[in-house]
Amino acid sequence: MECERADIAAARQVWKRSRQPRIRRQPGRLVLVDETSVTTKMTRLRGRSLKEQWLKAMAPFGHWGTQTFIAALPYDGLTVP
């Protein structure tokens, strides 16, 4: 596994010794970034039908898109671009 490699283990120790204490002293500098998205297809991917019968359903045809939302989460609230 990658987490068992010697260079990764050494980097983890450096993180624990030097970076974590600084973050605890200055939590305002830590910002988590998250990305989420939603698609405009609005079409179900699965359905149910009676045994040995095909499931027939309508699906919209068109130009589907995806909306992506990226947010930053500092210690005191939510920040959006």
PDB file with SEQRES, HELIX, SHEET and CRYST1 records, atoms N, CA, C and O in Angstrom:
SEQRES   1 A   81  MET GLU CYS GLU ARG ALA ASP ILE ALA ALA ALA ARG GLN          
SEQRES   2 A   81  VAL TRP LYS ARG SER ARG GLN PRO ARG ILE ARG ARG GLN          
SEQRES   3 A   81  PRO GLY ARG LEU VAL LEU VAL ASP GLU THR SER VAL THR          
SEQRES   4 A   81  THR LYS MET THR ARG LEU ARG GLY ARG SER LEU LYS GLU          
SEQRES   5 A   81  GLN TRP LEU LYS ALA MET ALA PRO PHE GLY HIS TRP GLY          
SEQRES   6 A   81  THR GLN THR PHE ILE ALA ALA LEU PRO TYR ASP GLY LEU          
SEQRES   7 A   81  THR VAL PRO                                                  
HELIX    1 AA1 GLU A    2  GLU A    4  5                                   3    
HELIX    2 AA2 ALA A    6  VAL A   14  1                                   9    
HELIX    3 AA3 TRP A   15  ARG A   19  3                                   5    
HELIX    4 AA4 GLN A   20  ARG A   25  1                                   6    
HELIX    5 AA5 PRO A   27  ARG A   29  5                                   3    
SHEET    1 AA1 2 VAL A  31  THR A  39  0                                        
SHEET    2 AA1 2 THR A  66  PRO A  74 -1                                        
CRYST1    1.000    1.000    1.000  90.00  90.00  90.00 P 1           1          
ATOM      1  N   MET A   1       0.826  -1.188   0.000  1.00  0.00           N  
ATOM      2  CA  MET A   1       0.000   0.000   0.000  1.00  0.00           C  
ATOM      3  C   MET A   1       0.872   1.253   0.000  1.00  0.00           C  
ATOM      4  O   MET A   1       2.012   1.243   0.463  1.00  0.00           O  
ATOM      5  N   GLU A   2       0.313   2.301  -0.520  1.00  0.00           N  
ATOM      6  CA  GLU A   2       1.079   3.546  -0.591  1.00  0.00           C  
ATOM      7  C   GLU A   2       1.355   4.111   0.799  1.00  0.00           C  
ATOM      8  O   GLU A   2       2.421   4.680   1.035  1.00  0.00           O  
ATOM      9  N   CYS A   3       0.407   3.959   1.719  1.00  0.00           N  
ATOM     10  CA  CYS A   3       0.606   4.537   3.052  1.00  0.00           C  
ATOM     11  C   CYS A   3       1.707   3.830   3.835  1.00  0.00           C  
ATOM     12  O   CYS A   3       2.165   4.353   4.851  1.00  0.00           O  
ATOM     13  N   GLU A   4       2.138   2.667   3.390  1.00  0.00           N  
ATOM     14  CA  GLU A   4       3.203   1.937   4.076  1.00  0.00           C  
ATOM     15  C   GLU A   4       4.590   2.229   3.515  1.00  0.00           C  
ATOM     16  O   GLU A   4       5.588   1.757   4.060  1.00  0.00           O  
ATOM     17  N   ARG A   5       4.666   3.006   2.427  1.00  0.00           N  
ATOM     18  CA  ARG A   5       5.974   3.334   1.861  1.00  0.00           C  
ATOM     19  C   ARG A   5       6.764   4.197   2.824  1.00  0.00           C  
ATOM     20  O   ARG A   5       6.195   5.002   3.562  1.00  0.00           O  
ATOM     21  N   ALA A   6       8.089   4.026   2.814  1.00  0.00           N  
ATOM     22  CA  ALA A   6       8.957   4.749   3.745  1.00  0.00           C  
ATOM     23  C   ALA A   6       8.889   6.259   3.541  1.00  0.00           C  
ATOM     24  O   ALA A   6       8.865   7.007   4.518  1.00  0.00           O  
ATOM     25  N   ASP A   7       8.856   6.723   2.291  1.00  0.00           N  
ATOM     26  CA  ASP A   7       8.822   8.169   2.053  1.00  0.00           C  
ATOM     27  C   ASP A   7       7.488   8.774   2.484  1.00  0.00           C  
ATOM     28  O   ASP A   7       7.450   9.906   2.965  1.00  0.00           O  
ATOM     29  N   ILE A   8       6.409   8.040   2.318  1.00  0.00           N  
ATOM     30  CA  ILE A   8       5.107   8.532   2.755  1.00  0.00           C  
ATOM     31  C   ILE A   8       5.042   8.574   4.283  1.00  0.00           C  
ATOM     32  O   ILE A   8       4.529   9.532   4.860  1.00  0.00           O  
ATOM     33  N   ALA A   9       5.559   7.541   4.927  1.00  0.00           N  
ATOM     34  CA  ALA A   9       5.578   7.511   6.401  1.00  0.00           C  
ATOM     35  C   ALA A   9       6.424   8.656   6.953  1.00  0.00           C  
ATOM     36  O   ALA A   9       6.054   9.272   7.952  1.00  0.00           O  
ATOM     37  N   ALA A  10       7.547   8.943   6.314  1.00  0.00           N  
ATOM     38  CA  ALA A  10       8.402  10.049   6.758  1.00  0.00           C  
ATOM     39  C   ALA A  10       7.692  11.387   6.578  1.00  0.00           C  
ATOM     40  O   ALA A  10       7.763  12.250   7.453  1.00  0.00           O  
ATOM     41  N   ALA A  11       7.012  11.563   5.454  1.00  0.00           N  
ATOM     42  CA  ALA A  11       6.274  12.805   5.218  1.00  0.00           C  
ATOM     43  C   ALA A  11       5.150  12.962   6.233  1.00  0.00           C  
ATOM     44  O   ALA A  11       4.862  14.076   6.670  1.00  0.00           O  
ATOM     45  N   ARG A  12       4.515  11.865   6.608  1.00  0.00           N  
ATOM     46  CA  ARG A  12       3.465  11.923   7.614  1.00  0.00           C  
ATOM     47  C   ARG A  12       4.022  12.362   8.970  1.00  0.00           C  
ATOM     48  O   ARG A  12       3.381  13.134   9.684  1.00  0.00           O  
ATOM     49  N   GLN A  13       5.203  11.876   9.322  1.00  0.00           N  
ATOM     50  CA  GLN A  13       5.831  12.269  10.587  1.00  0.00           C  
ATOM     51  C   GLN A  13       6.192  13.751  10.588  1.00  0.00           C  
ATOM     52  O   GLN A  13       6.024  14.431  11.601  1.00  0.00           O  
ATOM     53  N   VAL A  14       6.690  14.257   9.456  1.00  0.00           N  
ATOM     54  CA  VAL A  14       6.983  15.690   9.347  1.00  0.00           C  
ATOM     55  C   VAL A  14       5.704  16.490   9.522  1.00  0.00           C  
ATOM     56  O   VAL A  14       5.699  17.518  10.199  1.00  0.00           O  
ATOM     57  N   TRP A  15       4.617  16.022   8.914  1.00  0.00           N  
ATOM     58  CA  TRP A  15       3.326  16.698   9.040  1.00  0.00           C  
ATOM     59  C   TRP A  15       2.892  16.754  10.506  1.00  0.00           C  
ATOM     60  O   TRP A  15       2.465  17.802  10.991  1.00  0.00           O  
ATOM     61  N   LYS A  16       3.002  15.639  11.200  1.00  0.00           N  
ATOM     62  CA  LYS A  16       2.568  15.594  12.596  1.00  0.00           C  
ATOM     63  C   LYS A  16       3.431  16.470  13.501  1.00  0.00           C  
ATOM     64  O   LYS A  16       2.911  17.112  14.413  1.00  0.00           O  
ATOM     65  N   ARG A  17       4.743  16.504  13.260  1.00  0.00           N  
ATOM     66  CA  ARG A  17       5.652  17.258  14.116  1.00  0.00           C  
ATOM     67  C   ARG A  17       5.616  18.755  13.861  1.00  0.00           C  
ATOM     68  O   ARG A  17       5.615  19.543  14.806  1.00  0.00           O  
ATOM     69  N   SER A  18       5.585  19.155  12.602  1.00  0.00           N  
ATOM     70  CA  SER A  18       5.762  20.581  12.324  1.00  0.00           C  
ATOM     71  C   SER A  18       4.498  21.291  11.847  1.00  0.00           C  
ATOM     72  O   SER A  18       4.266  22.439  12.225  1.00  0.00           O  
ATOM     73  N   ARG A  19       3.676  20.638  11.028  1.00  0.00           N  
ATOM     74  CA  ARG A  19       2.525  21.345  10.464  1.00  0.00           C  
ATOM     75  C   ARG A  19       1.316  21.383  11.392  1.00  0.00           C  
ATOM     76  O   ARG A  19       0.694  22.433  11.550  1.00  0.00           O  
ATOM     77  N   GLN A  20       0.981  20.269  11.998  1.00  0.00           N  
ATOM     78  CA  GLN A  20      -0.210  20.235  12.848  1.00  0.00           C  
ATOM     79  C   GLN A  20      -0.147  21.214  14.013  1.00  0.00           C  
ATOM     80  O   GLN A  20      -1.147  21.881  14.276  1.00  0.00           O  
ATOM     81  N   PRO A  21       0.961  21.337  14.719  1.00  0.00           N  
ATOM     82  CA  PRO A  21       0.987  22.332  15.812  1.00  0.00           C  
ATOM     83  C   PRO A  21       0.754  23.754  15.323  1.00  0.00           C  
ATOM     84  O   PRO A  21       0.096  24.541  16.004  1.00  0.00           O  
ATOM     85  N   ARG A  22       1.283  24.092  14.152  1.00  0.00           N  
ATOM     86  CA  ARG A  22       1.065  25.437  13.606  1.00  0.00           C  
ATOM     87  C   ARG A  22      -0.396  25.660  13.265  1.00  0.00           C  
ATOM     88  O   ARG A  22      -0.935  26.741  13.506  1.00  0.00           O  
ATOM     89  N   ILE A  23      -1.040  24.646  12.707  1.00  0.00           N  
ATOM     90  CA  ILE A  23      -2.457  24.772  12.360  1.00  0.00           C  
ATOM     91  C   ILE A  23      -3.295  24.961  13.619  1.00  0.00           C  
ATOM     92  O   ILE A  23      -4.247  25.741  13.619  1.00  0.00           O  
ATOM     93  N   ARG A  24      -2.952  24.261  14.681  1.00  0.00           N  
ATOM     94  CA  ARG A  24      -3.693  24.412  15.932  1.00  0.00           C  
ATOM     95  C   ARG A  24      -3.527  25.811  16.529  1.00  0.00           C  
ATOM     96  O   ARG A  24      -4.449  26.339  17.150  1.00  0.00           O  
ATOM     97  N   ARG A  25      -2.350  26.407  16.339  1.00  0.00           N  
ATOM     98  CA  ARG A  25      -2.127  27.759  16.859  1.00  0.00           C  
ATOM     99  C   ARG A  25      -2.819  28.821  16.013  1.00  0.00           C  
ATOM    100  O   ARG A  25      -3.233  29.856  16.536  1.00  0.00           O  
ATOM    101  N   GLN A  26      -2.949  28.574  14.705  1.00  0.00           N  
ATOM    102  CA  GLN A  26      -3.554  29.548  13.796  1.00  0.00           C  
ATOM    103  C   GLN A  26      -4.649  28.872  12.957  1.00  0.00           C  
ATOM    104  O   GLN A  26      -4.450  28.663  11.760  1.00  0.00           O  
ATOM    105  N   PRO A  27      -5.789  28.529  13.546  1.00  0.00           N  
ATOM    106  CA  PRO A  27      -6.831  27.826  12.792  1.00  0.00           C  
ATOM    107  C   PRO A  27      -7.442  28.666  11.678  1.00  0.00           C  
ATOM    108  O   PRO A  27      -8.041  28.121  10.750  1.00  0.00           O  
ATOM    109  N   GLY A  28      -7.299  29.977  11.758  1.00  0.00           N  
ATOM    110  CA  GLY A  28      -7.842  30.842  10.712  1.00  0.00           C  
ATOM    111  C   GLY A  28      -7.159  30.682   9.372  1.00  0.00           C  
ATOM    112  O   GLY A  28      -7.702  31.105   8.351  1.00  0.00           O  
ATOM    113  N   ARG A  29      -5.982  30.080   9.350  1.00  0.00           N  
ATOM    114  CA  ARG A  29      -5.264  29.886   8.093  1.00  0.00           C  
ATOM    115  C   ARG A  29      -5.689  28.620   7.368  1.00  0.00           C  
ATOM    116  O   ARG A  29      -5.381  28.452   6.188  1.00  0.00           O  
ATOM    117  N   LEU A  30      -6.394  27.724   8.060  1.00  0.00           N  
ATOM    118  CA  LEU A  30      -6.817  26.464   7.456  1.00  0.00           C  
ATOM    119  C   LEU A  30      -8.143  26.654   6.728  1.00  0.00           C  
ATOM    120  O   LEU A  30      -9.123  27.114   7.315  1.00  0.00           O  
ATOM    121  N   VAL A  31      -8.167  26.297   5.452  1.00  0.00           N  
ATOM    122  CA  VAL A  31      -9.376  26.393   4.643  1.00  0.00           C  
ATOM    123  C   VAL A  31      -9.553  25.077   3.898  1.00  0.00           C  
ATOM    124  O   VAL A  31      -8.642  24.622   3.206  1.00  0.00           O  
ATOM    125  N   LEU A  32     -10.718  24.470   4.040  1.00  0.00           N  
ATOM    126  CA  LEU A  32     -11.044  23.255   3.317  1.00  0.00           C  
ATOM    127  C   LEU A  32     -11.796  23.634   2.046  1.00  0.00           C  
ATOM    128  O   LEU A  32     -12.678  24.492   2.084  1.00  0.00           O  
ATOM    129  N   VAL A  33     -11.461  23.011   0.934  1.00  0.00           N  
ATOM    130  CA  VAL A  33     -12.105  23.289  -0.342  1.00  0.00           C  
ATOM    131  C   VAL A  33     -12.890  22.056  -0.754  1.00  0.00           C  
ATOM    132  O   VAL A  33     -12.366  20.943  -0.732  1.00  0.00           O  
ATOM    133  N   ASP A  34     -14.158  22.257  -1.132  1.00  0.00           N  
ATOM    134  CA  ASP A  34     -15.029  21.151  -1.507  1.00  0.00           C  
ATOM    135  C   ASP A  34     -15.681  21.456  -2.844  1.00  0.00           C  
ATOM    136  O   ASP A  34     -15.988  22.606  -3.156  1.00  0.00           O  
ATOM    137  N   GLU A  35     -15.885  20.410  -3.623  1.00  0.00           N  
ATOM    138  CA  GLU A  35     -16.526  20.553  -4.928  1.00  0.00           C  
ATOM    139  C   GLU A  35     -17.686  19.571  -5.008  1.00  0.00           C  
ATOM    140  O   GLU A  35     -17.555  18.406  -4.630  1.00  0.00           O  
ATOM    141  N   THR A  36     -18.818  20.050  -5.501  1.00  0.00           N  
ATOM    142  CA  THR A  36     -19.967  19.185  -5.729  1.00  0.00           C  
ATOM    143  C   THR A  36     -20.590  19.575  -7.059  1.00  0.00           C  
ATOM    144  O   THR A  36     -20.336  20.666  -7.570  1.00  0.00           O  
ATOM    145  N   SER A  37     -21.396  18.700  -7.617  1.00  0.00           N  
ATOM    146  CA  SER A  37     -22.014  19.010  -8.906  1.00  0.00           C  
ATOM    147  C   SER A  37     -23.395  18.384  -8.985  1.00  0.00           C  
ATOM    148  O   SER A  37     -23.725  17.464  -8.237  1.00  0.00           O  
ATOM    149  N   VAL A  38     -24.181  18.894  -9.893  1.00  0.00           N  
ATOM    150  CA  VAL A  38     -25.514  18.373 -10.168  1.00  0.00           C  
ATOM    151  C   VAL A  38     -25.679  18.351 -11.686  1.00  0.00           C  
ATOM    152  O   VAL A  38     -25.180  19.232 -12.385  1.00  0.00           O  
ATOM    153  N   THR A  39     -26.374  17.350 -12.182  1.00  0.00           N  
ATOM    154  CA  THR A  39     -26.593  17.244 -13.614  1.00  0.00           C  
ATOM    155  C   THR A  39     -28.031  17.628 -13.950  1.00  0.00           C  
ATOM    156  O   THR A  39     -28.921  17.499 -13.109  1.00  0.00           O  
ATOM    157  N   THR A  40     -28.259  18.092 -15.151  1.00  0.00           N  
ATOM    158  CA  THR A  40     -29.594  18.515 -15.572  1.00  0.00           C  
ATOM    159  C   THR A  40     -30.323  17.421 -16.342  1.00  0.00           C  
ATOM    160  O   THR A  40     -31.365  17.683 -16.943  1.00  0.00           O  
ATOM    161  N   LYS A  41     -29.799  16.216 -16.335  1.00  0.00           N  
ATOM    162  CA  LYS A  41     -30.464  15.118 -17.039  1.00  0.00           C  
ATOM    163  C   LYS A  41     -31.832  14.823 -16.440  1.00  0.00           C  
ATOM    164  O   LYS A  41     -32.821  14.694 -17.161  1.00  0.00           O  
ATOM    165  N   MET A  42     -31.877  14.719 -15.121  1.00  0.00           N  
ATOM    166  CA  MET A  42     -33.114  14.419 -14.410  1.00  0.00           C  
ATOM    167  C   MET A  42     -33.789  13.161 -14.949  1.00  0.00           C  
ATOM    168  O   MET A  42     -35.014  13.113 -15.066  1.00  0.00           O  
ATOM    169  N   THR A  43     -33.014  12.170 -15.269  1.00  0.00           N  
ATOM    170  CA  THR A  43     -33.525  10.904 -15.782  1.00  0.00           C  
ATOM    171  C   THR A  43     -33.143   9.797 -14.810  1.00  0.00           C  
ATOM    172  O   THR A  43     -31.993   9.706 -14.379  1.00  0.00           O  
ATOM    173  N   ARG A  44     -34.097   8.971 -14.475  1.00  0.00           N  
ATOM    174  CA  ARG A  44     -33.814   7.855 -13.586  1.00  0.00           C  
ATOM    175  C   ARG A  44     -32.940   6.845 -14.304  1.00  0.00           C  
ATOM    176  O   ARG A  44     -33.121   6.590 -15.495  1.00  0.00           O  
ATOM    177  N   LEU A  45     -32.003   6.278 -13.583  1.00  0.00           N  
ATOM    178  CA  LEU A  45     -31.119   5.285 -14.170  1.00  0.00           C  
ATOM    179  C   LEU A  45     -31.656   3.872 -13.999  1.00  0.00           C  
ATOM    180  O   LEU A  45     -31.241   2.968 -14.724  1.00  0.00           O  
ATOM    181  N   ARG A  46     -32.572   3.661 -13.056  1.00  0.00           N  
ATOM    182  CA  ARG A  46     -33.097   2.331 -12.788  1.00  0.00           C  
ATOM    183  C   ARG A  46     -34.596   2.400 -12.579  1.00  0.00           C  
ATOM    184  O   ARG A  46     -35.137   3.450 -12.234  1.00  0.00           O  
ATOM    185  N   GLY A  47     -35.260   1.282 -12.790  1.00  0.00           N  
ATOM    186  CA  GLY A  47     -36.700   1.209 -12.575  1.00  0.00           C  
ATOM    187  C   GLY A  47     -37.121  -0.231 -12.367  1.00  0.00           C  
ATOM    188  O   GLY A  47     -36.288  -1.137 -12.376  1.00  0.00           O  
ATOM    189  N   ARG A  48     -38.417  -0.441 -12.178  1.00  0.00           N  
ATOM    190  CA  ARG A  48     -38.943  -1.780 -11.942  1.00  0.00           C  
ATOM    191  C   ARG A  48     -40.041  -2.083 -12.945  1.00  0.00           C  
ATOM    192  O   ARG A  48     -40.758  -1.190 -13.397  1.00  0.00           O  
ATOM    193  N   SER A  49     -40.157  -3.339 -13.279  1.00  0.00           N  
ATOM    194  CA  SER A  49     -41.242  -3.791 -14.146  1.00  0.00           C  
ATOM    195  C   SER A  49     -41.655  -5.184 -13.695  1.00  0.00           C  
ATOM    196  O   SER A  49     -40.990  -5.812 -12.872  1.00  0.00           O  
ATOM    197  N   LEU A  50     -42.764  -5.652 -14.251  1.00  0.00           N  
ATOM    198  CA  LEU A  50     -43.216  -6.996 -13.928  1.00  0.00           C  
ATOM    199  C   LEU A  50     -42.218  -8.018 -14.447  1.00  0.00           C  
ATOM    200  O   LEU A  50     -41.435  -7.734 -15.353  1.00  0.00           O  
ATOM    201  N   LYS A  51     -42.253  -9.180 -13.881  1.00  0.00           N  
ATOM    202  CA  LYS A  51     -41.321 -10.241 -14.242  1.00  0.00           C  
ATOM    203  C   LYS A  51     -41.423 -10.560 -15.729  1.00  0.00           C  
ATOM    204  O   LYS A  51     -42.516 -10.709 -16.277  1.00  0.00           O  
ATOM    205  N   GLU A  52     -40.269 -10.663 -16.365  1.00  0.00           N  
ATOM    206  CA  GLU A  52     -40.129 -10.996 -17.787  1.00  0.00           C  
ATOM    207  C   GLU A  52     -40.759  -9.961 -18.710  1.00  0.00           C  
ATOM    208  O   GLU A  52     -41.160 -10.300 -19.824  1.00  0.00           O  
ATOM    209  N   GLN A  53     -40.856  -8.714 -18.277  1.00  0.00           N  
ATOM    210  CA  GLN A  53     -41.348  -7.632 -19.139  1.00  0.00           C  
ATOM    211  C   GLN A  53     -40.313  -6.514 -19.144  1.00  0.00           C  
ATOM    212  O   GLN A  53     -39.661  -6.246 -18.135  1.00  0.00           O  
ATOM    213  N   TRP A  54     -40.176  -5.874 -20.290  1.00  0.00           N  
ATOM    214  CA  TRP A  54     -39.260  -4.751 -20.428  1.00  0.00           C  
ATOM    215  C   TRP A  54     -39.830  -3.528 -19.717  1.00  0.00           C  
ATOM    216  O   TRP A  54     -41.044  -3.330 -19.672  1.00  0.00           O  
ATOM    217  N   LEU A  55     -38.966  -2.737 -19.182  1.00  0.00           N  
ATOM    218  CA  LEU A  55     -39.374  -1.479 -18.581  1.00  0.00           C  
ATOM    219  C   LEU A  55     -39.338  -0.416 -19.668  1.00  0.00           C  
ATOM    220  O   LEU A  55     -38.298  -0.186 -20.286  1.00  0.00           O  
ATOM    221  N   LYS A  56     -40.459   0.223 -19.898  1.00  0.00           N  
ATOM    222  CA  LYS A  56     -40.535   1.282 -20.902  1.00  0.00           C  
ATOM    223  C   LYS A  56     -40.783   2.597 -20.189  1.00  0.00           C  
ATOM    224  O   LYS A  56     -41.717   2.728 -19.398  1.00  0.00           O  
ATOM    225  N   ALA A  57     -39.940   3.558 -20.480  1.00  0.00           N  
ATOM    226  CA  ALA A  57     -40.073   4.873 -19.852  1.00  0.00           C  
ATOM    227  C   ALA A  57     -39.540   5.928 -20.802  1.00  0.00           C  
ATOM    228  O   ALA A  57     -38.707   5.644 -21.662  1.00  0.00           O  
ATOM    229  N   MET A  58     -40.023   7.133 -20.640  1.00  0.00           N  
ATOM    230  CA  MET A  58     -39.580   8.248 -21.478  1.00  0.00           C  
ATOM    231  C   MET A  58     -38.398   8.941 -20.799  1.00  0.00           C  
ATOM    232  O   MET A  58     -38.320   9.034 -19.574  1.00  0.00           O  
ATOM    233  N   ALA A  59     -37.500   9.415 -21.627  1.00  0.00           N  
ATOM    234  CA  ALA A  59     -36.360  10.188 -21.141  1.00  0.00           C  
ATOM    235  C   ALA A  59     -36.237  11.428 -22.013  1.00  0.00           C  
ATOM    236  O   ALA A  59     -36.332  11.331 -23.237  1.00  0.00           O  
ATOM    237  N   PRO A  60     -36.030  12.576 -21.414  1.00  0.00           N  
ATOM    238  CA  PRO A  60     -35.893  13.791 -22.228  1.00  0.00           C  
ATOM    239  C   PRO A  60     -34.634  13.733 -23.080  1.00  0.00           C  
ATOM    240  O   PRO A  60     -33.604  13.198 -22.671  1.00  0.00           O  
ATOM    241  N   PHE A  61     -34.746  14.293 -24.264  1.00  0.00           N  
ATOM    242  CA  PHE A  61     -33.591  14.357 -25.153  1.00  0.00           C  
ATOM    243  C   PHE A  61     -33.212  15.816 -25.299  1.00  0.00           C  
ATOM    244  O   PHE A  61     -34.072  16.676 -25.493  1.00  0.00           O  
ATOM    245  N   GLY A  62     -31.955  16.082 -25.209  1.00  0.00           N  
ATOM    246  CA  GLY A  62     -31.529  17.468 -25.353  1.00  0.00           C  
ATOM    247  C   GLY A  62     -30.096  17.643 -24.917  1.00  0.00           C  
ATOM    248  O   GLY A  62     -29.334  16.685 -24.784  1.00  0.00           O  
ATOM    249  N   HIS A  63     -29.759  18.877 -24.701  1.00  0.00           N  
ATOM    250  CA  HIS A  63     -28.406  19.213 -24.291  1.00  0.00           C  
ATOM    251  C   HIS A  63     -28.344  19.224 -22.773  1.00  0.00           C  
ATOM    252  O   HIS A  63     -28.791  20.168 -22.122  1.00  0.00           O  
ATOM    253  N   TRP A  64     -27.790  18.171 -22.232  1.00  0.00           N  
ATOM    254  CA  TRP A  64     -27.666  18.071 -20.787  1.00  0.00           C  
ATOM    255  C   TRP A  64     -26.411  18.783 -20.340  1.00  0.00           C  
ATOM    256  O   TRP A  64     -25.436  18.881 -21.085  1.00  0.00           O  
ATOM    257  N   GLY A  65     -26.442  19.265 -19.154  1.00  0.00           N  
ATOM    258  CA  GLY A  65     -25.280  19.965 -18.624  1.00  0.00           C  
ATOM    259  C   GLY A  65     -25.026  19.596 -17.183  1.00  0.00           C  
ATOM    260  O   GLY A  65     -25.827  18.918 -16.540  1.00  0.00           O  
ATOM    261  N   THR A  66     -23.919  20.046 -16.703  1.00  0.00           N  
ATOM    262  CA  THR A  66     -23.547  19.817 -15.321  1.00  0.00           C  
ATOM    263  C   THR A  66     -23.174  21.156 -14.696  1.00  0.00           C  
ATOM    264  O   THR A  66     -22.412  21.936 -15.268  1.00  0.00           O  
ATOM    265  N   GLN A  67     -23.719  21.403 -13.528  1.00  0.00           N  
ATOM    266  CA  GLN A  67     -23.378  22.604 -12.774  1.00  0.00           C  
ATOM    267  C   GLN A  67     -22.449  22.196 -11.640  1.00  0.00           C  
ATOM    268  O   GLN A  67     -22.770  21.314 -10.843  1.00  0.00           O  
ATOM    269  N   THR A  68     -21.317  22.837 -11.578  1.00  0.00           N  
ATOM    270  CA  THR A  68     -20.337  22.531 -10.540  1.00  0.00           C  
ATOM    271  C   THR A  68     -20.277  23.681  -9.550  1.00  0.00           C  
ATOM    272  O   THR A  68     -20.293  24.849  -9.940  1.00  0.00           O  
ATOM    273  N   PHE A  69     -20.208  23.351  -8.285  1.00  0.00           N  
ATOM    274  CA  PHE A  69     -20.161  24.340  -7.219  1.00  0.00           C  
ATOM    275  C   PHE A  69     -18.936  24.057  -6.368  1.00  0.00           C  
ATOM    276  O   PHE A  69     -18.766  22.950  -5.856  1.00  0.00           O  
ATOM    277  N   ILE A  70     -18.099  25.047  -6.222  1.00  0.00           N  
ATOM    278  CA  ILE A  70     -16.899  24.914  -5.402  1.00  0.00           C  
ATOM    279  C   ILE A  70     -17.020  25.908  -4.250  1.00  0.00           C  
ATOM    280  O   ILE A  70     -17.315  27.085  -4.456  1.00  0.00           O  
ATOM    281  N   ALA A  71     -16.789  25.418  -3.046  1.00  0.00           N  
ATOM    282  CA  ALA A  71     -16.902  26.263  -1.863  1.00  0.00           C  
ATOM    283  C   ALA A  71     -15.674  26.105  -0.994  1.00  0.00           C  
ATOM    284  O   ALA A  71     -15.028  25.057  -0.985  1.00  0.00           O  
ATOM    285  N   ALA A  72     -15.362  27.157  -0.266  1.00  0.00           N  
ATOM    286  CA  ALA A  72     -14.260  27.130   0.693  1.00  0.00           C  
ATOM    287  C   ALA A  72     -14.881  27.182   2.088  1.00  0.00           C  
ATOM    288  O   ALA A  72     -15.809  27.950   2.343  1.00  0.00           O  
ATOM    289  N   LEU A  73     -14.356  26.356   2.976  1.00  0.00           N  
ATOM    290  CA  LEU A  73     -14.892  26.285   4.329  1.00  0.00           C  
ATOM    291  C   LEU A  73     -13.797  26.635   5.336  1.00  0.00           C  
ATOM    292  O   LEU A  73     -13.063  25.754   5.783  1.00  0.00           O  
ATOM    293  N   PRO A  74     -13.682  27.914   5.696  1.00  0.00           N  
ATOM    294  CA  PRO A  74     -12.754  28.285   6.767  1.00  0.00           C  
ATOM    295  C   PRO A  74     -13.396  27.970   8.118  1.00  0.00           C  
ATOM    296  O   PRO A  74     -14.539  27.515   8.176  1.00  0.00           O  
ATOM    297  N   TYR A  75     -12.670  28.211   9.183  1.00  0.00           N  
ATOM    298  CA  TYR A  75     -13.153  27.837  10.507  1.00  0.00           C  
ATOM    299  C   TYR A  75     -14.376  28.641  10.953  1.00  0.00           C  
ATOM    300  O   TYR A  75     -15.086  28.206  11.860  1.00  0.00           O  
ATOM    301  N   ASP A  76     -14.644  29.806  10.340  1.00  0.00           N  
ATOM    302  CA  ASP A  76     -15.714  30.672  10.826  1.00  0.00           C  
ATOM    303  C   ASP A  76     -16.924  30.783   9.903  1.00  0.00           C  
ATOM    304  O   ASP A  76     -17.771  31.650  10.122  1.00  0.00           O  
ATOM    305  N   GLY A  77     -17.037  29.928   8.870  1.00  0.00           N  
ATOM    306  CA  GLY A  77     -18.213  30.010   8.020  1.00  0.00           C  
ATOM    307  C   GLY A  77     -17.938  29.446   6.638  1.00  0.00           C  
ATOM    308  O   GLY A  77     -16.906  28.818   6.399  1.00  0.00           O  
ATOM    309  N   LEU A  78     -18.873  29.679   5.736  1.00  0.00           N  
ATOM    310  CA  LEU A  78     -18.781  29.177   4.366  1.00  0.00           C  
ATOM    311  C   LEU A  78     -18.462  30.328   3.439  1.00  0.00           C  
ATOM    312  O   LEU A  78     -19.072  31.393   3.537  1.00  0.00           O  
ATOM    313  N   THR A  79     -17.513  30.129   2.539  1.00  0.00           N  
ATOM    314  CA  THR A  79     -17.138  31.157   1.563  1.00  0.00           C  
ATOM    315  C   THR A  79     -17.319  30.557   0.181  1.00  0.00           C  
ATOM    316  O   THR A  79     -16.855  29.449  -0.088  1.00  0.00           O  
ATOM    317  N   VAL A  80     -17.992  31.286  -0.691  1.00  0.00           N  
ATOM    318  CA  VAL A  80     -18.207  30.808  -2.056  1.00  0.00           C  
ATOM    319  C   VAL A  80     -17.573  31.787  -3.032  1.00  0.00           C  
ATOM    320  O   VAL A  80     -17.448  32.975  -2.734  1.00  0.00           O  
ATOM    321  N   PRO A  81     -17.175  31.295  -4.189  1.00  0.00           N  
ATOM    322  CA  PRO A  81     -16.569  32.193  -5.166  1.00  0.00           C  
ATOM    323  C   PRO A  81     -17.590  33.121  -5.811  1.00  0.00           C  
ATOM    324  O   PRO A  81     -17.232  33.939  -6.658  1.00  0.00           O  
TER     325      PRO A  81                                                      
END                                                                             
